[in-house]
Amino acid sequence: MKKDIVPVVIIGGGPAGLTAAYELQKLSDTHVSQVYEIIGSFVKWKLRPKPQEDTFEEWVINRFGGRL
């Protein structure tokens, strides 16, 4: 049986967006490495956030990871 290819955009890089990306990648093996990079970045910045948030960019990285 042939699967239809449907383009998907996930808006948001928080826990819900990462879960949606993970569940979608289980259905298709394309872009698997990108999903794991984003999840890894999110976990990295949750475990070791920047101590001082001087810019909006640093604020976003501390909450959503650096890969987004």
Distance bins in CASP14 RR format, pairs under 12 A and 6 or more apart:
PFRMAT RR
TARGET T0000
AUTHOR 0000-0000-0000
RMODE 2
METHOD distances of the structure
MODEL  1
3 27 0 0 0 0 1 0 0 0 0 0 0
3 28 1 0 0 1 0 0 0 0 0 0 0
3 29 0 0 0 0 0 1 0 0 0 0 0
3 30 0 0 0 0 0 1 0 0 0 0 0
4 27 0 0 0 0 0 1 0 0 0 0 0
4 28 0 0 0 0 0 1 0 0 0 0 0
5 27 0 0 0 0 0 1 0 0 0 0 0
5 28 0 0 0 0 1 0 0 0 0 0 0
5 30 0 0 0 0 1 0 0 0 0 0 0
6 24 0 0 0 0 1 0 0 0 0 0 0
6 27 0 0 0 0 0 1 0 0 0 0 0
6 28 0 0 0 0 1 0 0 0 0 0 0
7 24 0 0 0 0 0 1 0 0 0 0 0
7 28 0 0 0 0 0 1 0 0 0 0 0
7 30 0 0 0 0 0 1 0 0 0 0 0
7 31 0 0 0 0 0 1 0 0 0 0 0
8 17 0 0 0 0 0 1 0 0 0 0 0
8 20 0 0 0 0 1 0 0 0 0 0 0
8 21 0 0 0 0 1 0 0 0 0 0 0
8 23 0 0 0 0 0 1 0 0 0 0 0
8 24 1 0 0 1 0 0 0 0 0 0 0
8 25 0 0 0 0 0 1 0 0 0 0 0
8 27 0 0 0 0 1 0 0 0 0 0 0
8 28 0 0 0 0 1 0 0 0 0 0 0
8 30 0 0 0 0 0 1 0 0 0 0 0
8 31 0 0 0 0 0 1 0 0 0 0 0
8 35 0 0 0 0 0 1 0 0 0 0 0
9 17 0 0 0 0 0 1 0 0 0 0 0
9 20 0 0 0 0 0 1 0 0 0 0 0
9 21 0 0 0 0 0 1 0 0 0 0 0
9 24 0 0 0 0 0 1 0 0 0 0 0
10 16 0 0 0 0 1 0 0 0 0 0 0
10 17 1 0 1 0 0 0 0 0 0 0 0
10 18 0 0 0 0 1 0 0 0 0 0 0
10 19 0 0 0 0 1 0 0 0 0 0 0
10 20 1 0 1 0 0 0 0 0 0 0 0
10 21 1 0 1 0 0 0 0 0 0 0 0
10 22 0 0 0 0 0 1 0 0 0 0 0
10 23 0 0 0 0 0 1 0 0 0 0 0
10 24 1 0 0 1 0 0 0 0 0 0 0
10 25 0 0 0 0 0 1 0 0 0 0 0
10 31 0 0 0 0 0 1 0 0 0 0 0
10 34 0 0 0 0 0 1 0 0 0 0 0
10 35 0 0 0 0 1 0 0 0 0 0 0
10 38 0 0 0 0 1 0 0 0 0 0 0
10 68 0 0 0 0 0 1 0 0 0 0 0
11 17 1 0 0 1 0 0 0 0 0 0 0
11 20 0 0 0 0 1 0 0 0 0 0 0
11 21 0 0 0 0 0 1 0 0 0 0 0
11 64 0 0 0 0 0 1 0 0 0 0 0
11 68 0 0 0 0 0 1 0 0 0 0 0
12 18 0 0 0 0 1 0 0 0 0 0 0
12 19 0 0 0 0 0 1 0 0 0 0 0
12 20 0 0 0 0 1 0 0 0 0 0 0
12 21 0 0 0 0 1 0 0 0 0 0 0
12 38 0 0 0 0 0 1 0 0 0 0 0
12 42 0 0 0 0 0 1 0 0 0 0 0
12 60 0 0 0 0 0 1 0 0 0 0 0
12 63 0 0 0 0 0 1 0 0 0 0 0
12 64 1 0 0 1 0 0 0 0 0 0 0
12 65 0 0 0 0 0 1 0 0 0 0 0
12 68 1 0 0 1 0 0 0 0 0 0 0
13 19 0 0 0 0 1 0 0 0 0 0 0
13 20 0 0 0 0 1 0 0 0 0 0 0
13 21 0 0 0 0 1 0 0 0 0 0 0
13 22 0 0 0 0 0 1 0 0 0 0 0
13 35 0 0 0 0 0 1 0 0 0 0 0
13 38 1 0 0 1 0 0 0 0 0 0 0
13 39 0 0 0 0 1 0 0 0 0 0 0
13 40 0 0 0 0 0 1 0 0 0 0 0
13 41 0 0 0 0 1 0 0 0 0 0 0
13 42 1 0 0 1 0 0 0 0 0 0 0
13 45 0 0 0 0 0 1 0 0 0 0 0
13 60 0 0 0 0 0 1 0 0 0 0 0
13 61 0 0 0 0 0 1 0 0 0 0 0
13 63 0 0 0 0 1 0 0 0 0 0 0
13 64 1 0 1 0 0 0 0 0 0 0 0
13 65 0 0 0 0 1 0 0 0 0 0 0
13 66 0 0 0 0 0 1 0 0 0 0 0
13 67 0 0 0 0 1 0 0 0 0 0 0
13 68 1 0 1 0 0 0 0 0 0 0 0
14 20 0 0 0 0 1 0 0 0 0 0 0
14 21 0 0 0 0 1 0 0 0 0 0 0
14 22 0 0 0 0 0 1 0 0 0 0 0
14 38 0 0 0 0 1 0 0 0 0 0 0
14 39 0 0 0 0 0 1 0 0 0 0 0
14 41 0 0 0 0 0 1 0 0 0 0 0
14 42 1 0 0 1 0 0 0 0 0 0 0
14 43 0 0 0 0 0 1 0 0 0 0 0
14 45 0 0 0 0 0 1 0 0 0 0 0
14 46 0 0 0 0 0 1 0 0 0 0 0
14 60 0 0 0 0 0 1 0 0 0 0 0
14 63 1 0 0 1 0 0 0 0 0 0 0
14 64 1 0 1 0 0 0 0 0 0 0 0
14 65 0 0 0 0 1 0 0 0 0 0 0
14 67 0 0 0 0 0 1 0 0 0 0 0
14 68 0 0 0 0 1 0 0 0 0 0 0
15 21 0 0 0 0 0 1 0 0 0 0 0
15 22 0 0 0 0 0 1 0 0 0 0 0
15 38 0 0 0 0 0 1 0 0 0 0 0
15 39 0 0 0 0 0 1 0 0 0 0 0
15 42 0 0 0 0 1 0 0 0 0 0 0
15 43 0 0 0 0 0 1 0 0 0 0 0
15 46 0 0 0 0 1 0 0 0 0 0 0
15 63 0 0 0 0 0 1 0 0 0 0 0
15 64 0 0 0 0 1 0 0 0 0 0 0
15 65 0 0 0 0 0 1 0 0 0 0 0
16 22 0 0 0 0 0 1 0 0 0 0 0
16 23 0 0 0 0 0 1 0 0 0 0 0
16 42 0 0 0 0 0 1 0 0 0 0 0
16 64 0 0 0 0 0 1 0 0 0 0 0
17 23 0 0 0 0 1 0 0 0 0 0 0
17 24 0 0 0 0 1 0 0 0 0 0 0
17 25 0 0 0 0 0 1 0 0 0 0 0
17 35 0 0 0 0 0 1 0 0 0 0 0
17 38 0 0 0 0 1 0 0 0 0 0 0
17 39 0 0 0 0 0 1 0 0 0 0 0
17 42 0 0 0 0 1 0 0 0 0 0 0
17 64 0 0 0 0 1 0 0 0 0 0 0
17 68 0 0 0 0 0 1 0 0 0 0 0
18 24 0 0 0 0 0 1 0 0 0 0 0
18 25 0 0 0 0 0 1 0 0 0 0 0
18 34 0 0 0 0 0 1 0 0 0 0 0
18 35 1 0 0 1 0 0 0 0 0 0 0
18 36 0 0 0 0 0 1 0 0 0 0 0
18 37 0 0 0 0 0 1 0 0 0 0 0
18 38 1 0 0 1 0 0 0 0 0 0 0
18 39 1 0 1 0 0 0 0 0 0 0 0
18 40 0 0 0 0 1 0 0 0 0 0 0
18 41 0 0 0 0 1 0 0 0 0 0 0
18 42 1 0 0 1 0 0 0 0 0 0 0
18 43 0 0 0 0 1 0 0 0 0 0 0
18 46 0 0 0 0 0 1 0 0 0 0 0
18 64 0 0 0 0 1 0 0 0 0 0 0
18 65 0 0 0 0 0 1 0 0 0 0 0
18 67 0 0 0 0 0 1 0 0 0 0 0
18 68 0 0 0 0 1 0 0 0 0 0 0
19 25 0 0 0 0 0 1 0 0 0 0 0
19 26 0 0 0 0 0 1 0 0 0 0 0
19 35 0 0 0 0 0 1 0 0 0 0 0
19 38 0 0 0 0 0 1 0 0 0 0 0
19 39 0 0 0 0 1 0 0 0 0 0 0
19 42 0 0 0 0 0 1 0 0 0 0 0
20 26 0 0 0 0 0 1 0 0 0 0 0
20 27 0 0 0 0 0 1 0 0 0 0 0
20 35 0 0 0 0 0 1 0 0 0 0 0
20 38 0 0 0 0 0 1 0 0 0 0 0
20 39 0 0 0 0 0 1 0 0 0 0 0
21 27 0 0 0 0 0 1 0 0 0 0 0
21 28 0 0 0 0 0 1 0 0 0 0 0
21 30 0 0 0 0 0 1 0 0 0 0 0
21 31 0 0 0 0 1 0 0 0 0 0 0
21 32 0 0 0 0 0 1 0 0 0 0 0
21 34 0 0 0 0 1 0 0 0 0 0 0
21 35 1 0 1 0 0 0 0 0 0 0 0
21 36 0 0 0 0 1 0 0 0 0 0 0
21 37 0 0 0 0 0 1 0 0 0 0 0
21 38 1 0 0 1 0 0 0 0 0 0 0
21 39 1 0 0 1 0 0 0 0 0 0 0
21 40 0 0 0 0 0 1 0 0 0 0 0
21 42 0 0 0 0 0 1 0 0 0 0 0
21 67 0 0 0 0 0 1 0 0 0 0 0
21 68 0 0 0 0 0 1 0 0 0 0 0
22 28 0 0 0 0 0 1 0 0 0 0 0
22 31 0 0 0 0 0 1 0 0 0 0 0
22 32 0 0 0 0 1 0 0 0 0 0 0
22 34 0 0 0 0 0 1 0 0 0 0 0
22 35 1 0 0 1 0 0 0 0 0 0 0
22 36 0 0 0 0 1 0 0 0 0 0 0
22 38 0 0 0 0 1 0 0 0 0 0 0
22 39 1 0 0 1 0 0 0 0 0 0 0
22 40 0 0 0 0 0 1 0 0 0 0 0
22 42 0 0 0 0 0 1 0 0 0 0 0
23 35 0 0 0 0 1 0 0 0 0 0 0
24 30 0 0 0 0 1 0 0 0 0 0 0
24 31 0 0 0 0 1 0 0 0 0 0 0
24 32 0 0 0 0 0 1 0 0 0 0 0
24 34 0 0 0 0 0 1 0 0 0 0 0
24 35 0 0 0 0 1 0 0 0 0 0 0
25 31 1 0 0 1 0 0 0 0 0 0 0
25 32 1 0 1 0 0 0 0 0 0 0 0
25 33 0 0 0 0 1 0 0 0 0 0 0
25 34 0 0 0 0 1 0 0 0 0 0 0
25 35 1 0 1 0 0 0 0 0 0 0 0
25 36 0 0 0 0 1 0 0 0 0 0 0
25 37 0 0 0 0 0 1 0 0 0 0 0
25 38 0 0 0 0 0 1 0 0 0 0 0
25 39 0 0 0 0 0 1 0 0 0 0 0
26 32 0 0 0 0 1 0 0 0 0 0 0
26 35 0 0 0 0 1 0 0 0 0 0 0
27 35 0 0 0 0 0 1 0 0 0 0 0
28 35 0 0 0 0 0 1 0 0 0 0 0
29 35 0 0 0 0 0 1 0 0 0 0 0
29 36 0 0 0 0 0 1 0 0 0 0 0
31 37 0 0 0 0 1 0 0 0 0 0 0
31 38 0 0 0 0 0 1 0 0 0 0 0
32 38 0 0 0 0 0 1 0 0 0 0 0
32 39 0 0 0 0 0 1 0 0 0 0 0
33 39 0 0 0 0 0 1 0 0 0 0 0
33 40 0 0 0 0 0 1 0 0 0 0 0
33 67 0 0 0 0 0 1 0 0 0 0 0
34 40 0 0 0 0 0 1 0 0 0 0 0
34 41 0 0 0 0 0 1 0 0 0 0 0
34 67 0 0 0 0 1 0 0 0 0 0 0
34 68 0 0 0 0 0 1 0 0 0 0 0
35 41 0 0 0 0 0 1 0 0 0 0 0
35 42 0 0 0 0 0 1 0 0 0 0 0
35 67 0 0 0 0 0 1 0 0 0 0 0
36 42 0 0 0 0 0 1 0 0 0 0 0
36 43 0 0 0 0 0 1 0 0 0 0 0
36 67 0 0 0 0 0 1 0 0 0 0 0
37 43 0 0 0 0 0 1 0 0 0 0 0
37 44 0 0 0 0 0 1 0 0 0 0 0
37 65 0 0 0 0 0 1 0 0 0 0 0
37 66 0 0 0 0 1 0 0 0 0 0 0
37 67 1 0 1 0 0 0 0 0 0 0 0
37 68 0 0 0 0 0 1 0 0 0 0 0
38 44 0 0 0 0 0 1 0 0 0 0 0
38 45 0 0 0 0 0 1 0 0 0 0 0
38 64 0 0 0 0 1 0 0 0 0 0 0
38 65 1 0 0 1 0 0 0 0 0 0 0
38 66 0 0 0 0 1 0 0 0 0 0 0
38 67 1 0 1 0 0 0 0 0 0 0 0
38 68 1 0 0 1 0 0 0 0 0 0 0
39 45 0 0 0 0 0 1 0 0 0 0 0
39 46 0 0 0 0 0 1 0 0 0 0 0
39 64 0 0 0 0 0 1 0 0 0 0 0
39 65 0 0 0 0 1 0 0 0 0 0 0
39 66 0 0 0 0 0 1 0 0 0 0 0
39 67 0 0 0 0 1 0 0 0 0 0 0
39 68 0 0 0 0 0 1 0 0 0 0 0
40 46 0 0 0 0 1 0 0 0 0 0 0
40 47 0 0 0 0 1 0 0 0 0 0 0
40 48 0 0 0 0 0 1 0 0 0 0 0
40 64 0 0 0 0 0 1 0 0 0 0 0
40 65 0 0 0 0 1 0 0 0 0 0 0
40 66 0 0 0 0 1 0 0 0 0 0 0
40 67 1 0 0 1 0 0 0 0 0 0 0
40 68 0 0 0 0 0 1 0 0 0 0 0
41 47 0 0 0 0 0 1 0 0 0 0 0
41 48 0 0 0 0 0 1 0 0 0 0 0
41 60 0 0 0 0 0 1 0 0 0 0 0
41 61 0 0 0 0 1 0 0 0 0 0 0
41 62 0 0 0 0 0 1 0 0 0 0 0
41 63 0 0 0 0 0 1 0 0 0 0 0
41 64 0 0 0 0 1 0 0 0 0 0 0
41 65 1 0 1 0 0 0 0 0 0 0 0
41 66 1 0 1 0 0 0 0 0 0 0 0
41 67 1 1 0 0 0 0 0 0 0 0 0
41 68 1 0 0 1 0 0 0 0 0 0 0
42 48 0 0 0 0 0 1 0 0 0 0 0
42 49 0 0 0 0 0 1 0 0 0 0 0
42 60 0 0 0 0 0 1 0 0 0 0 0
42 61 0 0 0 0 0 1 0 0 0 0 0
42 62 0 0 0 0 0 1 0 0 0 0 0
42 63 0 0 0 0 1 0 0 0 0 0 0
42 64 1 0 0 1 0 0 0 0 0 0 0
42 65 1 0 1 0 0 0 0 0 0 0 0
42 66 0 0 0 0 1 0 0 0 0 0 0
42 67 1 0 0 1 0 0 0 0 0 0 0
42 68 0 0 0 0 1 0 0 0 0 0 0
43 49 0 0 0 0 0 1 0 0 0 0 0
43 64 0 0 0 0 0 1 0 0 0 0 0
43 65 0 0 0 0 1 0 0 0 0 0 0
43 66 0 0 0 0 0 1 0 0 0 0 0
43 67 0 0 0 0 0 1 0 0 0 0 0
44 50 0 0 0 0 0 1 0 0 0 0 0
44 61 0 0 0 0 1 0 0 0 0 0 0
44 62 0 0 0 0 0 1 0 0 0 0 0
44 64 0 0 0 0 0 1 0 0 0 0 0
44 65 1 0 0 1 0 0 0 0 0 0 0
44 66 0 0 0 0 1 0 0 0 0 0 0
44 67 0 0 0 0 1 0 0 0 0 0 0
45 51 0 0 0 0 0 1 0 0 0 0 0
45 53 0 0 0 0 0 1 0 0 0 0 0
45 58 0 0 0 0 1 0 0 0 0 0 0
45 59 0 0 0 0 0 1 0 0 0 0 0
45 60 0 0 0 0 1 0 0 0 0 0 0
45 61 1 0 1 0 0 0 0 0 0 0 0
45 62 1 0 1 0 0 0 0 0 0 0 0
45 63 1 0 0 1 0 0 0 0 0 0 0
45 64 1 0 0 1 0 0 0 0 0 0 0
45 65 1 0 1 0 0 0 0 0 0 0 0
45 66 1 0 0 1 0 0 0 0 0 0 0
45 67 0 0 0 0 1 0 0 0 0 0 0
45 68 0 0 0 0 0 1 0 0 0 0 0
46 61 0 0 0 0 0 1 0 0 0 0 0
46 62 0 0 0 0 1 0 0 0 0 0 0
46 63 0 0 0 0 1 0 0 0 0 0 0
46 64 0 0 0 0 1 0 0 0 0 0 0
46 65 1 0 0 1 0 0 0 0 0 0 0
46 66 0 0 0 0 0 1 0 0 0 0 0
47 62 0 0 0 0 0 1 0 0 0 0 0
47 65 0 0 0 0 0 1 0 0 0 0 0
48 61 0 0 0 0 0 1 0 0 0 0 0
48 62 0 0 0 0 1 0 0 0 0 0 0
48 65 0 0 0 0 0 1 0 0 0 0 0
48 66 0 0 0 0 0 1 0 0 0 0 0
49 58 0 0 0 0 1 0 0 0 0 0 0
49 59 0 0 0 0 0 1 0 0 0 0 0
49 60 0 0 0 0 0 1 0 0 0 0 0
49 61 0 0 0 0 1 0 0 0 0 0 0
49 62 1 0 1 0 0 0 0 0 0 0 0
49 63 0 0 0 0 1 0 0 0 0 0 0
49 64 0 0 0 0 0 1 0 0 0 0 0
49 65 0 0 0 0 1 0 0 0 0 0 0
49 66 0 0 0 0 0 1 0 0 0 0 0
50 57 0 0 0 0 1 0 0 0 0 0 0
50 58 1 0 1 0 0 0 0 0 0 0 0
50 59 0 0 0 0 1 0 0 0 0 0 0
50 60 0 0 0 0 0 1 0 0 0 0 0
50 61 1 0 0 1 0 0 0 0 0 0 0
50 62 1 0 1 0 0 0 0 0 0 0 0
50 63 0 0 0 0 0 1 0 0 0 0 0
50 65 0 0 0 0 0 1 0 0 0 0 0
50 66 0 0 0 0 0 1 0 0 0 0 0
51 58 0 0 0 0 1 0 0 0 0 0 0
51 62 0 0 0 0 1 0 0 0 0 0 0
52 58 1 0 0 1 0 0 0 0 0 0 0
52 59 0 0 0 0 0 1 0 0 0 0 0
52 62 0 0 0 0 0 1 0 0 0 0 0
53 59 1 0 1 0 0 0 0 0 0 0 0
53 60 0 0 0 0 1 0 0 0 0 0 0
53 61 0 0 0 0 1 0 0 0 0 0 0
53 62 1 0 0 1 0 0 0 0 0 0 0
53 63 0 0 0 0 1 0 0 0 0 0 0
54 61 0 0 0 0 0 1 0 0 0 0 0
54 62 0 0 0 0 0 1 0 0 0 0 0
55 61 0 0 0 0 1 0 0 0 0 0 0
55 62 0 0 0 0 0 1 0 0 0 0 0
56 62 0 0 0 0 0 1 0 0 0 0 0
56 63 0 0 0 0 0 1 0 0 0 0 0
56 64 0 0 0 0 0 1 0 0 0 0 0
57 63 0 0 0 0 0 1 0 0 0 0 0
57 64 0 0 0 0 0 1 0 0 0 0 0
57 65 0 0 0 0 0 1 0 0 0 0 0
57 66 0 0 0 0 1 0 0 0 0 0 0
57 68 0 0 0 0 0 1 0 0 0 0 0
58 64 0 0 0 0 0 1 0 0 0 0 0
58 65 0 0 0 0 0 1 0 0 0 0 0
58 66 0 0 0 0 1 0 0 0 0 0 0
59 65 0 0 0 0 0 1 0 0 0 0 0
59 66 0 0 0 0 0 1 0 0 0 0 0
60 66 0 0 0 0 1 0 0 0 0 0 0
60 67 0 0 0 0 0 1 0 0 0 0 0
60 68 1 0 0 1 0 0 0 0 0 0 0
61 67 0 0 0 0 1 0 0 0 0 0 0
61 68 0 0 0 0 1 0 0 0 0 0 0
62 68 0 0 0 0 0 1 0 0 0 0 0
END
